[in-house]
């Protein structure tokens, strides 16, 4: 029994060290009634599922340094999902940090988190507004946001006369205190966290439904996406000037050819139609991403340890997004060249 105990202990210790050094670790997440969950504040994450980077979450659980209260002319909040969170590469070279380096008088606040839906962005905006002055907001929409809007559990309230949306109540399932404590204990171990994630991924694959990347949205879905986006845009823009950037889902093929996914192109048109009469600046990065691929013959997405033609934007993609956002936001200081073409 003692020998087996020693062998198991040594094996677990070796497994812990190997996972921490070569596979990755994070401190897990904590339950949140509005957002479902948030990254554990002030914790470290070593992310290797795609890319290879070690980052630290701030006191609000986002992949950014803590918010400064002084020393900047303007504070710009960037809302988004995993494309904005950007755990795949070091914090100092994601697009929010690139903008800060190029425009050092601006505080670019990264408020992106994996799995966030546009219906949750007003809540994130309100939380950051309570801890920092926000002069403007940039909302980064991606190809998966349309699906997130359609599958979100939020409760929509409508005016009984006009049928317009007058409120969205988030209905995220809150974890029990026992589960929170269990996940906290598991999160202390890189090996346990890794095994938990592998099990969760295996279970998800069994339940995985066929994707609808090539299918267009039907009339009812288009209406729901349009109404939801319109409400979210107005809610934020009524308090702080809003700009919208769209990162499309593109297929990068041989000889520099690029194909737009069917419902991705449709989603872009939905966004444009919603913004048509709102006087909100908008930029689609389809042209920028396509031109980069044609010129450099290298995709602005993907990582060698995952897939060089799929997944999140890489370092070059982040420079392209940074440049696109800088076209929209007010620049009150002299910009440095971010060298998109040399990325």
N, C-alpha and C positions, 0 to 999 in steps of 0.2 A: 504493500500500500504506500509506504514512504517513497519507494523508488518511483512508482507510477506518479505520485504527487509531484516529485521533483522533476520528472520528465515533462509532465503536463505544464508545470509552472514555467520551465525553461522554454518550452515550445510557444507558450502564450507570450512570454516576454520577447522572444525572437520575432514572433508574428507582429507584435505591437511595433517594434522598432522598424521592421521592414515596411509595414504599411505607412508609418509616419514619414519615413525617409523617401520612399519610392512610389507609393500609391496615392497618399493624400489623407487629410483629416479635416474635420471641422467640429465646432462645439455644438452643433445641432441648432434647433430652433425652439422658440417658445410660442405658446398659444396666444392668439390675438382675436378678439371677438369680431373685429371689422375686416381684417385682412387675412384671417384664417391662421396665419403664423407670421412671425418675423424672425430674422436671424438673431441669435443671442448677442445682445449688445457687448461691444468691446472684446469680442472673441476673434480668434484667428481661424483662417480657412486655408488649407493647402489643397488646391483643386487640380486634379489630373485627369478627369474624365474626358476633357477636351482642352488641349493646351497644357500649360504647366506653370502655375503661379501660386504664390503665397500672398495673401492679403489679410487685412484686418478690418472688421466692421467697426463703425463708430458707435457712439452711445445710443443712437437711434436704431441700430441694427442694419445699417446700409453700408455698402462698400465705398467708403469715402472717409477722409479725415474728419475730425469733429468740426462742427460749424463755428467759424470765428465770428465774433460780434462786431469787430472793428477792423479797419485797415483796408477795406474795399469800397469802391464807389458804388457798385451795384451787386446785388445778390440774385443770381438766376437759378431757378429750380428746374432740374431736368427730370421729368417723369417718364418711366418706361418699365419694360420687363427685363428678362435676362440679357437682352442685347445691350441695355444700358448698364445693368449691374456689372457685367463683364468680368466674371470670375476667371475667365480663361487666360488672362494675361495680367501682368503687374499693374497695380493701380495707377502708377505714374504714367502709363502709356495708353490708358483708355481714353475715349474721346472727350470726356468731361475734363480730364486732367490736361489733355493736349490743348483744349481751348484756354484753360487757365494759364498754361505756359505761354500761349500765343498772345493772350490779352490779360496780363498780370493784374490789371486793376479790377478785374471781375472775379467774383466768387461764384464758381460753377458748382452747384450742389447736386451730387449724384443721388437721386431718389428712385433708382431702379431696383427691382427685385424680381427674381425668377417667379413666374406664375401670376404676376399681378395682371389684373384686367383693367381696361379703361374705366369701368364703373367704380373702381376703387381709387382712382386717381384724385378725386375731390377730397377724400379722407386723408390721403397722404399729403396733399397740398395743405390742408388745414393743420395737420400736425407740425409740419415744418414752419408754417406761418407763425405758430406759437413760440418757436424758439429762435427765429431769425427773421429779419425784414426780407421780404421777397419782392423784388422790383419787377420781375417778369418770369414767365414760365415757358419752358419748351417741352411739349409733349411728343415723345418719340413713339410712333406707332409702327408695328411690324406686321408681317403677314399672318401671324397667329392670333392677332387681337380680335379679328372678326369672329373666330370660333369661340374665343374667350367670352365675348359679349353674348353669344347665343347660348352658351352652356352655363353661364353664371347663375347662381341661386338667388340673386338679388330680387327684391320685391319692388315692382314698379307701381307708383301711384299716379293716377291720371285725373285731370280736371273733368268733372262730370258733364260739363257743357261742351268744351272744345275737344276733349279726349287727348289733350297734350300731356306729356309727362311733366309732373310737378314735383316729383321726388323719387329717389331710389334708396331703398333701405337694404343694406347688406345683410345677408343671412348666411354668414360663414359658420360652419360647424366648429364649435369650440371643443378643444380636447379637455378631458377630465384632469383634475389636479394630479391624480395617481399616474396617468399616462405622461403628463408633463415631467413629473419627477423621475419616472423611469427613463424617459428619453434624455433627461439631463445626465443621469448616471451613465447611460450608454454613450452619450456625447463626450464623456471624459476619456473614452478609449477609442483610438483610431481604428483598431482592429474590430471592435464591436460595432462601430458606426459603419465601417465598410461592409461587414457581413449583413447588417440590417438593410443597407441600401441595395445590396445584391439581391436579397430576398424580396424586397419591395419591388425591384425592377422585374424580377421573374414573375411575380404575381400580376403586375401590370400588363406584361406581355400576353398573359393568358386571357385577360379581359379586353385587350386592345381591339378597338373597332377599326374597320377600314378607313383610311384617311380620305378626306374629300378635297385634296389639293387640286385635282383636275376638274371637279364639279363646280358649276356656278351656283350661287345662292338663288333660292327661289324668291318669289315676290314678298312673301311674308317675312322671310329672313332679312331681305334687303330693307324692309320697312323697320324691323326691330333694330338692326344695326344703325340705320340712319337716325332714328329717333333717339336712341341711346347716346350716340356720339354728339348729336345736337345739344342734348341736355347737359352732357359733361362739358362740352366746349363752353357753353353759355355760363355754366355755374362758375367755372374757373376764370373765364375772361371778364366776367362782371366784377371780379375783385382785383385781378392783376392781368396786365396785358399778356396774351397767350400767342405762341407760335406753334405750328405743327410740322413735324418732320416724319416722312414715311420711308422705312427701310423695307423694300419689297422682297418677297421670296422669289429668287431667280434660279434658273437652271443654267449652269455654266458648262458648255459643251466644247467639242474640239474646234480648232481653227478660230477661236475667239468668238464663237457663236453663243448667244444668250437667248434663253426662252423665258417668257413671263408665264408663271402659273396662271391658269384660267381664272380662278376666283381671287387670286392676288391682284390681277389687273382690275377685276370688278370691284374689289375692296378699295383700290385707289380712286376709282371713279366715284364710289359712294362718298369717300372723304371729301373729294373735290366738290361734289354737289352739295354736301352739307355745309361746307365753308363758303359757298358761292356768294352769299349775301351777308356774311358775318364780319367782313373786314379783318380777318385773322390771317396773318402770313402763313403760307404753306410751301413746302418744298418736298418733292419726291426725289429720292436718290437713285432712281432707276437709271437715268442717263449717266450719272457720275460713276456708278458701279460698273455699268456696261462699258463705258469708254475706257475705264482703267483696265478692264480685262482685255479688251481689244488691243490696247496699246502695249501692255506689259506681258500679255499671255500668261498671267498669273491671277488666279481668282482672289478677290478681296475677302473671301470667306474661307472657313475650314482650317483644320490643324492636322499635322502629320500623324499624330497619335489617335486621330478619330477618323476624319475623312477630309481630304483637301478640297472637295467640291461641295461639301454640305456642312451644315451647322451654323455656328455664330460667326460674325465678322472677325477677321484677324487684325493684326496690327495695321496693315494697309487699309483695311475697311474702316478702322477707327479714325484714321487720318481723313478719309473721305467724308465720314459722318461729321467730324469736327469742322471741316471746311464748309459743309452744307449748313450746319447750324450757325456758323459765323456769318453766313450770308444773310441770316434772318435777324439776328440779335443786334441791338444798338452797340456800336463799338466806340467807346469814349476814351480809349487809350490807343497808342500806336501799336499795331499788331506785329508780331514776329512771324517770319515765314515758316510754315509748318511742313513745307516740302512734300506735298501729297505724292508727286510723281516719283520721288526717291524712296518712298516708304518700302 
